[in-house]
Every structure is written in structure tokens, then in C-alpha cells.
Amino acid sequence: MTNVVNLNPGGCKNPAVNSPWTIARQVPYKVTLPVALTIANEWIYHADNFDIKYLTGGVHYHYILEGTTDTNRAAPIQQYTLPALGARGPLTIYPSEKFVYQEDNAFWSHEINLISTNDSPLQWVAGAYYFKQRYTQPVYTENKAQTQWNGPFAFGFLCAQTGGVCPNHTEGPRRFDNRPDVNAESYAAFGQIDWQMTEQFKSTFGLRYSHDEKWGQESVRITCFAVPGCDFSALGVPPIIDLTQLGSVVSSGDVLKPGVVGPTTYDRATGFATRKQRQSWEAVTGTAGIEWKPDDDTMLYGKYSKGYKSGGFNIGIFTVLSYFPTTDKETVDSFEIGLKKNFGPTLQTNMALFHYAYKDLQIPITRVSTGAVPAFGPGPTTATDFYNVPESISQGFELETTWQPIDNLQILFNYSYNNTEIQEGTAVDSVDPTAVDPKAKPLLTFAQCAVVTGGVTACPVDAYTPTAGVNYTRTQSLEGNSLPNAAKNKVAVNVNYTWEFEAGSLAGSLSYFWRDKQYGTVFERWYTEAPDWDQIDARLTWTSADNRYKIIAYGKNLTDNISYDAGAVGNREAGYILSATGATTPEVQGITKSYSVAPPRIYGIELQYKF
């Protein structure tokens, strides 16, 4: 690499190395919201002994996010030159690639409820619900300086579906262009009864039927430019390849898979691959519970609920016609027993034990493509899909306490313990596809993977591991791993006091939070672990005597600690070394680790006024 143009006085070192809140980017992030509409209506008709309530409303928004595609190692390099290779002269690279991501979402819902209003010990509610949605999510990357993205492309025979011609990008120099368009329709009917059996005992029983249907299509165009895995300039061809019609990159043979409607089609004019999908899901769910109130200060309860979440399509920016096109529905059996107890007028406690048994829990996971890879191709690709974990549990304990030792002073303490475990499930770790990490639990040995049946080995080969015999992609057991982003322990403490004056009141609040470590994926590894963290927040609120206005001064994360929204995510830095003759050698350079951090210290003043 020569002729590096970098205007940053700090050189190529990204300031994020020293602080996760400081970063250098050539392309700034920009968010616009040209459309944001919300409508809500509630109508109630009071009849004898019951009410009829009708709720309707909807939302339409258009969200646009622009920024840089390089989120891990971004440095303010404007351009550099790759040396001559074969028939290609020196090649100038402009790395400031920009993405444009959009959401155009519109939905409307209707719900009607019939609710009993008499004083009978038997109370009831019945209703129906309807929902309709249209959602598009176009996203593309562009680099107007890198005109080679428009072609011509090497190896036109890769574009067999378009007659051996790889069309230029018709909308500018785009390396990636993805256009999902989805519709959804849902309806449900439900009912619940509450029976006050005696003064002390009350029972609840409810049922719900839900039906969800989704349909739409996804169109995508993907190219690969000037990286060793797809730069064959030494052969006298352009340094860019159209990957759209490669079966190892964009799935094309899923017509028999659930949710796929017809084969993938290809537009000869634009080069886009398009797949249509339609799928429906339904479930009967419900709840049953009992409460016991032996006195006014005590309530003991037990509750069972069955929950349901509809399936969906693995569609969008991180999937590009996924090899796993549909995610199945998720269900959960929830068991909870609890105690609400007041100890005199000053101390209130709520305690609960819970056990959630999930079936086909929907969890995002990065999966490795195992499609056939041409000898000169870029190697296996990855996509982020929602994976149905066959069986998993979440169980634990929650405590909420409110203590008011004197007037105007409250002390709140909350604690939760959540032990999660995957009981059944398998997956490939995209960071460690050959499953050589000490914590890996591969299903097959390398010797078993090497067994050839019908000319194919039992495990696909990992393109970036050069050593034969230990370069097989091995599926691992997930049994015993915790669920992603499920901290085992959480603690929250709040102390607040209110001073009363003739002109109004002043309330002060001080909060402390602590959260245990958590993992960002279904694999418990050093590269998925975010450490535990704590945070202190404070707030002062002045309220006028007539309650017309408030002045709020606040500060969040006062100690400026690094805190984490979720667990970490690992990434394997793998690619090819390119020789002067154009030969490529696979290489894994290591593993990087990315955190999702919460904001640094924030403080401000807010004014509220009621008209």
C-alpha cells in the first residue's frame, strides 16, 4: 500500500482505542425523520352492566440513517494506492464508503372490548383485534469516488442467470443494494373471566386465539471489489466480481423451503436477485391463576400463562436471501408464584419466583453459509438470522421493596436473579467455525468430519483455515450455555426526598444501578462477554404549587463509567494473502471484540409547562 492520504494528525490510530465514546470517521452519522405520524382513538359506550370500548390508531414513519460502513477499525484515511498486479496498473482505493439505511413503516390496528361493569363476583372481558402493516427497509452502500463499482465485472460466466452478462449498477456506484418489502396481517379473539370465589380467594382464566400472516419479497445486488478473495487482476480481468448469482453468497434454490414462494428470479437489466415469501402462524394461548388475600396487607398468588410470538422472515441488511428464509413461531410456558406483603405503613415488599420454559425461542445468530464455493471465489459468507433454539429456560427470583421511614423520604431496593440455560440446540460459531476453542462442544471429531459420502465430506471445509485435516466447519452443541444478553444478577437502589414549600415542592432523587456480566451470543466465550458495570444517576425536580410547571435538572452516569447495553460480539479477521502472481493463500489474523456501550455522562435541564 502506497500514497496513503490521511489528514488526521493522530495518524491511522483510531481514538476509540482510548475511549469507546470517541471515534474518527470520514463519513459522519446523520439521522433524518421526514415523516412521523401517530393517531390514537378510544371510544366507550356505557350499556347496562357492561361497556363497549373501541380502540383504533396507527403509526407511519420514515426513518433514514446515513453513516460509514467501517464500524470496527475506522480511521480517517481518504485514499491509498494498491500496487500493480498482472495486467492491472496501480489501483487507487477510496475507503470512505457510505451506507444509507431506511425504514418506511406504516401500520393500523383495531380492537373492540366488551367489559363487565356490574358488582357481580364474576367479572369478564371479551374482544377481538385486527392489525395491518406495510414495511420497507431499503439499504445500500455507495462510494461515488470508486467508479469501478459500476463495472465492468470479471468472470461474466458467474452471471449465468442473466445470460452471462453482469449489468452495471443503474443507480450509481453501489457495492451492496438490498430492498425488502413486507406486509403483515394479524387478527385475534380473546376472553377472560375473574371470579371472586370468596372474600379471600379470586381465580382468573383466559384464552386467546391468534393468527398472523406475512408476505412480501426481497431483492438484492452484491459485488466484491479489490480484496484478495475476489481480485484476480493478475489474470488480466477487472478487480471486481458480481456475487449476486453465486449460490454460496445469495441463496437461489429454496423453492421447497417453508415460506418461499417460487424460485429466485434475476433481472437481466439491473442484476437484482428477487425472492418472494409468504407464511402464516397461529396459536391458542391463555392464562390461569389464583390469588389468596388472608388480610389487607398480604396477597399470595400463583399464575400460569402460555405465550406466543409469530414467526417471520430472515430478511434485510444482514441476511440477503438467507439460506434459512423463515423463522418459526416461539412459545413459552410461564409459571410464577409471588407474595405481596406490607409490614405496617412504612414497608412494602413484592417477591416472585418464576420459571419460563421456551420452545423455539427466537435468537439472532450469525450463521456461516455452507454453499458450494468456486475455487477462485471469496469463500463462505455469513448472515445474521433469527434461529429457533429448540428448548431453553429462564428462571429466578425478583424482589421489590419500598421503605418510607419518615414522611417525604422513600428508599427503594430492587434485586433480580435470572438463571438461563439452553437445554437443546446446535449451531456453528462464525468466530470459531472449526470449534477449536477450549469451551467448544463440537458434535463431530475432525476424523468424523473427513468421512466422504457421495463425494462430499461430512463437514464443509472452512475456506480460511489452511491446514488440511483440521479445517472443517463443525457444528457445536449449545446445551448448557446461557441465553444471550441475560445478566444473572441486577441491583437497583433509589433514595428520594421531597421538600414542601408554599410556592411548590422540590424533589431530589439519587439512583444506583449494577448489572452482572452478560454474553452477546449463544456462545459463552471471552469475545462475547461484556463485564459487569454500575452507574449513578441524580435528579432534582421543582414543581409549582399549582402543578402547572416543572423544572428538572438531571445527570446520568455521573461517574462517567463505561456501561454496556448488551453483551459483546466477536468477529474473526479472516481473508486471503495475495501474491505477485495472483495466487491467494487463506489467513486468519485473529479475533476482534466489539462492545455496545451506553452513553457517557449526560446532564441537562428540562422545563415542562401544562396549558
C-alpha positions in Angstrom: 0.0 0.0 0.0 1.4 3.4 -1.0 0.3 7.0 -1.4 -1.8 6.9 1.8 -3.7 10.2 2.2 -4.7 10.8 5.8 -5.4 14.2 7.2 -5.7 13.1 10.8 -2.8 14.4 13.0 -3.1 11.2 15.0 -2.2 9.1 12.0 -4.1 5.8 11.5 -4.8 5.2 15.1 -8.4 5.4 15.9 -9.2 7.4 19.1 -11.7 4.7 20.1 -8.7 2.7 21.2 -8.5 5.0 24.3 -12.3 5.7 24.7 -15.3 3.9 23.3 -17.1 7.3 23.2 -14.5 8.9 20.8 -14.2 7.8 17.3 -12.9 9.1 13.9 -14.9 8.7 10.8 -14.7 10.1 7.3 -18.4 9.8 6.9 -20.5 11.4 9.7 -23.6 9.7 11.0 -26.8 11.5 10.1 -30.4 10.7 11.1 -33.5 12.3 9.5 -37.2 11.6 10.1 -39.1 13.2 7.2 -42.4 11.5 8.3 -43.6 10.7 11.8 -47.3 10.5 12.4 -49.2 8.8 15.2 -53.0 8.6 15.6 -54.9 7.1 18.6 -58.6 7.0 19.3 -60.6 5.5 22.2 -64.4 5.3 22.2 -66.5 3.9 25.0 -70.2 3.2 25.1 -71.8 2.6 28.5 -74.5 0.0 28.4 -76.3 -1.7 31.3 -73.8 -3.8 33.2 -71.1 -3.6 30.6 -69.1 -1.2 28.5 -68.1 -1.4 24.8 -64.7 0.0 24.2 -63.3 0.6 20.7 -59.6 1.5 20.2 -58.1 2.3 16.9 -54.9 4.0 15.7 -51.8 3.8 13.7 -48.3 5.0 13.0 -46.4 6.0 9.9 -42.8 6.9 10.0 -39.9 7.2 7.5 -36.5 6.9 9.2 -33.2 7.5 7.4 -29.8 6.7 8.8 -26.6 7.5 7.0 -23.0 6.7 8.1 -19.9 4.7 7.4 -19.8 1.0 6.8 -16.5 0.5 8.7 -17.6 0.4 12.3 -14.7 -1.7 13.8 -11.4 -0.1 12.7 -12.5 3.1 11.1 -9.6 5.5 10.6 -9.7 8.8 8.6 -7.8 7.6 5.5 -9.1 9.3 2.4 -7.3 7.2 -0.2 -4.4 4.8 -0.8 -2.8 3.0 -3.8 -2.6 -0.7 -4.3 0.5 -1.8 -6.3 0.3 -3.1 -9.9 -0.9 -6.7 -10.3 -0.6 -8.6 -13.5 -2.3 -6.6 -16.3 -3.6 -4.1 -13.8 -1.7 -0.9 -13.1 -1.7 0.8 -9.6 -5.2 1.0 -8.3 -6.4 3.9 -6.2 -8.8 3.0 -3.4 -11.2 5.4 -1.7 -12.2 3.7 1.6 -14.8 6.2 2.7 -17.8 4.1 1.9 -21.2 5.4 2.9 -24.3 3.4 3.8 -27.9 4.7 3.6 -30.4 2.7 5.7 -34.2 3.4 5.6 -37.3 2.2 7.3 -40.7 3.2 5.9 -43.2 1.6 8.2 -47.0 2.1 8.4 -49.5 0.1 10.4 -53.0 0.4 11.8 -54.9 -1.6 14.4 -58.5 -2.0 15.6 -59.6 -3.5 18.9 -63.0 -3.9 20.4 -63.7 -4.9 24.0 -66.8 -5.8 25.9 -66.2 -5.3 29.6 -68.5 -6.1 32.5 -69.2 -3.3 34.9 -71.7 -4.8 37.4 -70.9 -5.7 41.0 -71.1 -9.4 40.5 -68.4 -11.7 41.8 -67.9 -12.8 38.2 -66.3 -10.2 36.0 -65.5 -10.8 32.4 -64.0 -9.2 29.2 -64.2 -10.4 25.6 -62.8 -8.9 22.5 -61.3 -9.0 19.0 -58.2 -7.5 17.4 -57.0 -6.7 13.9 -53.7 -5.4 12.7 -52.3 -4.5 9.2 -48.8 -3.4 8.3 -46.6 -2.4 5.3 -42.9 -2.2 5.9 -40.0 -1.5 3.5 -36.3 -1.4 4.5 -34.1 -0.4 1.6 -30.4 -0.1 2.4 -27.4 0.4 0.2 -23.7 1.3 0.3 -22.3 3.8 -2.1 -18.9 5.4 -3.0 -19.1 8.0 -5.7 -15.3 8.2 -5.9 -14.9 4.5 -6.6 -16.4 4.3 -10.1 -15.2 0.8 -10.6 -18.2 -0.4 -8.6 -20.2 0.1 -11.7 -18.2 -2.5 -13.6 -17.3 -4.0 -15.9 -17.1 -7.1 -13.9 -14.7 -10.0 -14.1 -15.9 -13.6 -15.0 -19.2 -12.8 -16.7 -19.9 -16.5 -16.7 -20.8 -16.1 -13.0 -23.9 -14.3 -14.2 -25.4 -17.3 -15.9 -28.9 -16.4 -14.8 -28.7 -13.2 -16.8 -27.3 -14.7 -19.9 -23.6 -14.3 -19.0 -23.9 -10.5 -18.6 -23.3 -8.8 -15.3 -25.3 -5.5 -15.6 -23.8 -2.2 -14.4 -25.3 -0.7 -11.3 -28.0 1.5 -12.8 -28.4 3.8 -9.7 -24.7 4.7 -9.1 -21.6 3.1 -7.7 -23.1 0.7 -5.2 -21.4 -2.4 -3.8 -24.4 -3.6 -1.9 -28.1 -2.9 -2.5 -30.9 -4.6 -0.6 -34.6 -3.9 -0.8 -37.0 -5.8 1.5 -40.8 -5.2 1.2 -43.0 -6.9 3.6 -46.8 -6.9 4.5 -48.3 -8.3 7.7 -51.8 -9.0 8.8 -52.9 -10.3 12.2 -56.2 -11.0 14.0 -57.2 -12.4 17.3 -60.1 -13.2 19.6 -59.8 -13.3 23.3 -61.7 -13.6 26.6 -61.1 -13.6 30.3 -63.1 -14.2 33.5 -62.2 -13.2 37.1 -64.2 -15.0 39.8 -64.2 -13.7 43.3 -64.9 -17.1 44.9 -64.8 -15.8 48.5 -63.6 -12.7 50.2 -60.1 -14.2 50.3 -59.9 -16.2 47.1 -60.0 -15.0 43.5 -59.4 -17.0 40.3 -58.6 -16.0 36.7 -59.0 -17.8 33.5 -58.4 -16.5 29.9 -58.0 -17.8 26.4 -56.8 -16.2 23.2 -56.6 -17.3 19.6 -54.0 -15.5 17.3 -53.4 -15.8 13.6 -50.5 -14.0 11.8 -49.7 -13.9 8.1 -46.8 -12.2 6.4 -45.9 -11.9 2.8 -43.5 -9.9 0.6 -40.2 -10.0 -1.3 -36.6 -9.2 -1.0 -34.3 -8.0 -3.9 -30.5 -7.8 -3.6 -27.4 -7.0 -5.6 -23.9 -7.7 -4.2 -20.4 -7.2 -5.7 -16.9 -7.6 -4.4 -14.1 -5.2 -5.2 -10.3 -5.2 -4.8 -9.9 -7.5 -1.9 -7.6 -10.5 -2.2 -10.5 -13.0 -2.2 -12.0 -11.6 -5.3 -9.3 -9.6 -7.0 -7.9 -11.6 -10.0 -6.3 -8.7 -11.8 -3.2 -10.9 -12.3 -5.3 -12.9 -14.8 -6.0 -9.8 -16.8 -9.5 -9.2 -15.6 -11.2 -6.3 -13.7 -10.7 -6.3 -9.9 -14.5 -6.6 -9.2 -16.9 -9.6 -9.3 -20.7 -9.7 -9.2 -21.6 -12.2 -6.5 -25.4 -11.9 -6.8 -25.8 -15.1 -8.7 -23.3 -17.2 -6.8 -25.2 -19.9 -4.8 -22.6 -19.6 -2.0 -23.5 -16.0 -1.4 -27.1 -15.5 -2.4 -29.4 -18.4 -1.9 -31.2 -19.5 -5.1 -32.6 -23.0 -4.5 -35.1 -22.5 -1.6 -38.3 -23.1 -3.5 -39.1 -26.1 -1.3 -38.3 -24.4 2.0 -41.1 -23.2 4.2 -42.2 -19.6 3.4 -40.6 -19.4 -0.1 -43.0 -18.8 -3.0 -41.3 -19.9 -6.2 -37.7 -19.8 -7.3 -35.3 -16.9 -7.0 -35.6 -14.7 -10.1 -32.9 -12.4 -11.7 -33.5 -9.1 -13.5 -31.4 -9.0 -16.7 -31.4 -5.2 -16.7 -30.4 -4.5 -13.1 -28.8 -7.7 -12.0 -31.0 -7.9 -8.9 -32.0 -11.3 -7.4 -35.5 -11.4 -6.0 -37.2 -14.0 -3.8 -40.9 -13.9 -2.8 -42.1 -15.3 0.6 -45.4 -15.9 2.3 -46.1 -17.8 5.6 -48.7 -17.9 8.4 -48.6 -18.9 12.0 -51.3 -19.4 14.7 -51.6 -20.4 18.3 -54.1 -20.8 21.2 -52.7 -19.2 24.3 -54.1 -18.4 27.7 -53.7 -17.8 31.4 -54.9 -19.3 34.7 -54.3 -18.0 38.2 -55.4 -17.8 41.8 -55.0 -15.2 44.5 -55.3 -15.5 48.2 -55.7 -12.5 50.5 -55.8 -13.6 54.1 -55.7 -9.9 55.2 -55.5 -6.4 53.8 -51.7 -6.4 53.9 -51.0 -9.8 52.3 -51.6 -11.3 48.9 -50.2 -14.7 47.7 -50.7 -15.7 44.1 -49.9 -18.4 41.6 -50.1 -17.9 37.8 -49.6 -19.9 34.7 -49.5 -18.4 31.2 -48.8 -19.7 27.7 -47.4 -17.1 25.4 -46.8 -16.9 21.7 -44.7 -14.8 19.2 -45.3 -15.2 15.5 -42.6 -16.3 13.2 -41.1 -14.1 10.4 -38.7 -13.9 7.5 -35.0 -13.7 7.8 -34.9 -10.7 5.6 -32.9 -7.4 5.4 -29.5 -5.9 5.6 -27.7 -8.8 7.3 -29.4 -11.7 5.5 -29.5 -11.1 1.7 -31.8 -14.0 0.7 -30.8 -16.1 3.6 -30.3 -19.9 3.4 -32.7 -20.0 6.4 -35.6 -18.0 4.9 -38.2 -18.4 7.7 -38.1 -18.3 11.4 -40.7 -20.4 13.2 -43.1 -19.2 15.9 -41.9 -19.0 19.5 -43.9 -20.2 22.5 -43.4 -20.1 26.3 -44.9 -21.7 29.3 -44.7 -19.3 32.2 -45.1 -20.3 35.9 -45.0 -17.7 38.6 -45.7 -17.6 42.4 -45.4 -14.5 44.4 -46.1 -12.7 47.6 -47.1 -9.0 48.1 -46.7 -8.0 51.7 -47.0 -4.8 53.7 -45.2 -4.6 57.0 -47.0 -1.8 58.7 -47.5 1.5 56.9 -43.8 2.0 56.1 -42.5 -1.1 54.3 -43.9 -2.7 51.2 -42.4 -5.8 49.5 -43.1 -7.8 46.4 -41.4 -11.1 45.8 -41.8 -13.6 43.0 -40.3 -16.9 41.8 -40.6 -17.5 38.1 -39.9 -20.3 35.6 -40.2 -19.7 31.8 -39.9 -22.7 29.5 -39.3 -21.6 25.9 -39.8 -23.7 22.8 -38.2 -22.4 19.6 -37.1 -19.2 21.2 -36.1 -16.7 18.5 -32.5 -15.6 18.9 -30.4 -13.7 16.4 -27.3 -15.7 15.3 -24.6 -15.3 12.8 -24.6 -18.3 10.6 -21.9 -19.5 8.1 -23.0 -20.3 4.5 -22.2 -23.8 3.5 -23.0 -23.5 -0.2 -20.6 -24.7 -2.8 -17.7 -22.2 -3.3 -15.8 -21.9 -6.6 -12.1 -22.4 -6.4 -11.4 -18.8 -7.1 -14.4 -17.4 -5.0 -14.5 -15.3 -1.9 -15.2 -18.2 0.4 -18.1 -18.9 2.7 -20.2 -15.9 3.7 -22.1 -15.2 6.9 -25.6 -13.9 7.6 -27.4 -12.9 10.7 -30.7 -14.8 11.0 -33.2 -15.5 13.8 -32.5 -19.0 15.0 -35.2 -21.1 16.8 -33.5 -22.5 19.9 -35.5 -25.8 20.4 -35.6 -25.7 24.2 -34.4 -23.2 26.8 -35.4 -21.9 30.2 -35.2 -18.7 32.2 -35.8 -19.0 35.9 -35.1 -17.0 39.0 -36.3 -14.6 41.7 -37.3 -10.9 41.9 -37.6 -8.7 44.9 -39.0 -5.1 45.0 -39.1 -3.2 48.3 -40.3 0.3 49.1 -39.5 1.7 52.6 -40.7 5.1 53.9 -39.1 5.5 57.3 -40.3 9.2 57.6 -42.6 11.4 55.7 -41.4 12.5 52.3 -38.5 10.0 52.3 -38.6 6.9 50.2 -35.9 4.2 49.8 -36.4 1.7 47.0 -34.4 -1.5 46.6 -34.8 -4.0 43.7 -32.9 -7.2 43.1 -33.4 -9.9 40.4 -31.7 -13.2 39.8 -32.1 -14.8 36.4 -30.6 -18.2 35.6 -30.9 -19.0 31.9 -29.9 -22.2 30.1 -30.2 -23.7 26.6 -31.4 -27.3 27.0 -31.3 -28.2 23.3 -29.8 -26.7 20.2 -26.9 -26.7 17.8 -25.1 -24.1 15.8 -21.8 -23.1 14.1 -19.8 -20.4 15.8 -18.9 -18.0 13.0 -15.9 -16.7 15.1 -14.6 -20.2 15.7 -16.1 -22.3 12.9 -13.7 -25.2 13.3 -14.7 -25.4 17.0 -11.1 -25.4 18.5 -11.8 -23.0 21.4 -11.3 -24.8 24.8 -15.0 -24.2 25.6 -16.3 -25.5 22.2 -18.5 -28.6 22.2 -18.3 -30.0 18.6 -20.7 -32.7 17.6 -18.1 -34.5 15.4 -14.3 -35.0 15.6 -12.2 -33.9 12.7 -11.8 -37.6 11.7 -15.5 -38.0 11.6 -15.8 -34.8 9.5 -13.4 -36.1 7.0 -15.6 -39.1 6.1 -16.6 -38.9 2.5 -20.1 -39.9 1.4 -21.2 -39.4 -2.2 -18.1 -37.4 -2.9 -18.8 -34.9 -0.1 -17.2 -34.7 3.4 -19.4 -34.9 6.5 -18.5 -31.3 7.4 -17.9 -28.4 4.9 -14.4 -27.0 4.7 -13.6 -23.7 6.3 -12.1 -21.7 3.4 -9.9 -19.6 5.7 -8.2 -22.4 7.7 -5.2 -23.5 5.5 -4.2 -26.7 7.5 -5.8 -29.8 6.0 -7.5 -32.2 8.4 -8.4 -29.5 10.9 -10.1 -27.1 8.6 -13.7 -28.5 8.8 -16.6 -26.3 9.9 -18.0 -28.1 12.9 -21.4 -27.7 14.4 -21.4 -27.3 18.2 -23.9 -28.3 20.9 -25.4 -25.3 22.7 -26.6 -27.3 25.7 -25.7 -25.7 29.0 -25.0 -22.3 27.5 -26.8 -19.2 28.8 -29.2 -17.2 26.7 -27.8 -14.0 25.1 -27.9 -10.7 26.9 -29.3 -12.2 30.1 -27.4 -10.8 33.1 -27.7 -13.2 36.0 -27.9 -10.5 38.7 -29.2 -7.0 38.7 -29.4 -4.5 41.6 -31.2 -1.1 41.7 -31.3 1.4 44.7 -33.1 4.7 44.7 -33.4 7.3 47.5 -35.7 10.2 47.1 -36.9 13.0 49.3 -39.4 15.8 48.8 -39.2 19.3 50.4 -42.6 21.1 50.6 -42.9 24.9 50.3 -45.7 27.4 49.9 -44.5 28.1 46.4 -44.2 24.4 45.4 -42.1 21.4 46.1 -38.5 20.2 45.4 -37.9 16.5 45.0 -34.4 15.1 45.0 -33.6 11.6 43.7 -30.3 9.6 43.7 -30.2 6.2 41.9 -27.6 3.4 41.8 -27.6 0.5 39.3 -25.5 -2.6 39.0 -25.7 -5.2 36.3 -23.8 -8.5 36.1 -21.7 -9.6 33.1 -23.6 -10.9 30.1 -22.8 -12.7 26.8 -23.8 -11.2 23.4 -24.5 -14.6 21.6 -25.4 -18.2 22.4 -21.7 -19.0 22.8 -20.1 -18.2 26.2 -16.7 -17.1 25.1 -14.2 -14.3 26.1 -15.1 -12.5 22.8 -18.8 -12.4 23.6 -18.6 -11.4 27.3 -19.3 -7.8 28.4 -18.2 -7.2 32.0 -20.4 -6.1 34.9 -20.9 -2.4 35.3 -22.6 0.2 37.6 -24.0 3.7 37.2 -25.2 6.6 39.4 -27.9 9.0 38.3 -29.4 12.0 40.0 -32.4 14.3 39.5 -33.8 17.5 41.1 -37.4 18.4 40.2 -39.1 21.7 41.2 -42.9 21.7 40.9 -45.0 24.8 41.2 -47.8 24.9 43.8 -50.5 24.9 41.0 -48.7 22.0 39.3 -48.5 24.0 36.1 -44.8 23.8 35.5 -41.8 21.8 36.4 -38.0 22.5 36.3 -35.9 19.3 36.1 -32.2 19.2 36.5 -30.7 15.8 35.9 -27.4 13.9 35.5 -26.9 10.4 34.2 -23.8 8.2 34.7 -22.3 10.8 37.0 -19.1 8.9 37.5 -18.7 8.5 33.7 -18.3 4.8 34.0 -18.3 2.6 30.9 -21.6 0.6 30.8 -22.9 -1.9 28.3 -26.3 -2.1 26.6 -25.7 -5.8 25.7 -23.0 -8.5 25.6 -20.1 -8.3 23.3 -19.8 -9.7 19.8 -16.7 -11.3 18.3 -15.5 -11.2 14.7 -12.9 -13.3 13.0 -10.5 -11.3 10.9 -10.0 -13.7 8.0 -9.1 -13.2 4.4 -6.5 -14.0 1.7 -2.9 -13.1 1.2 -2.4 -12.1 -2.5 1.0 -12.9 -4.1 2.5 -11.0 -7.1 1.4 -13.8 -9.4 -2.2 -13.6 -8.2 -2.2 -16.7 -6.1 -4.2 -16.5 -2.9 -3.4 -18.0 0.5 -6.1 -18.1 3.2 -5.2 -16.5 6.5 -6.8 -15.9 9.9 -5.3 -12.8 11.5 -7.2 -13.1 14.8 -10.4 -12.2 16.6 -11.7 -8.8 17.4 -14.3 -7.9 20.1 -16.9 -5.2 19.8 -19.0 -3.8 22.6 -22.3 -2.0 22.6 -21.7 0.8 25.1 -24.3 3.1 26.7 -23.8 6.9 26.6 -21.2 8.7 28.7 -22.0 11.2 31.4 -25.1 13.3 30.4 -26.6 16.3 32.3 -29.1 18.9 31.5 -32.2 21.0 32.4 -35.7 20.4 31.3 -38.7 22.7 31.5 -42.3 21.4 31.4 -45.5 23.5 31.3 -49.1 22.4 31.3 -51.5 24.6 29.4 
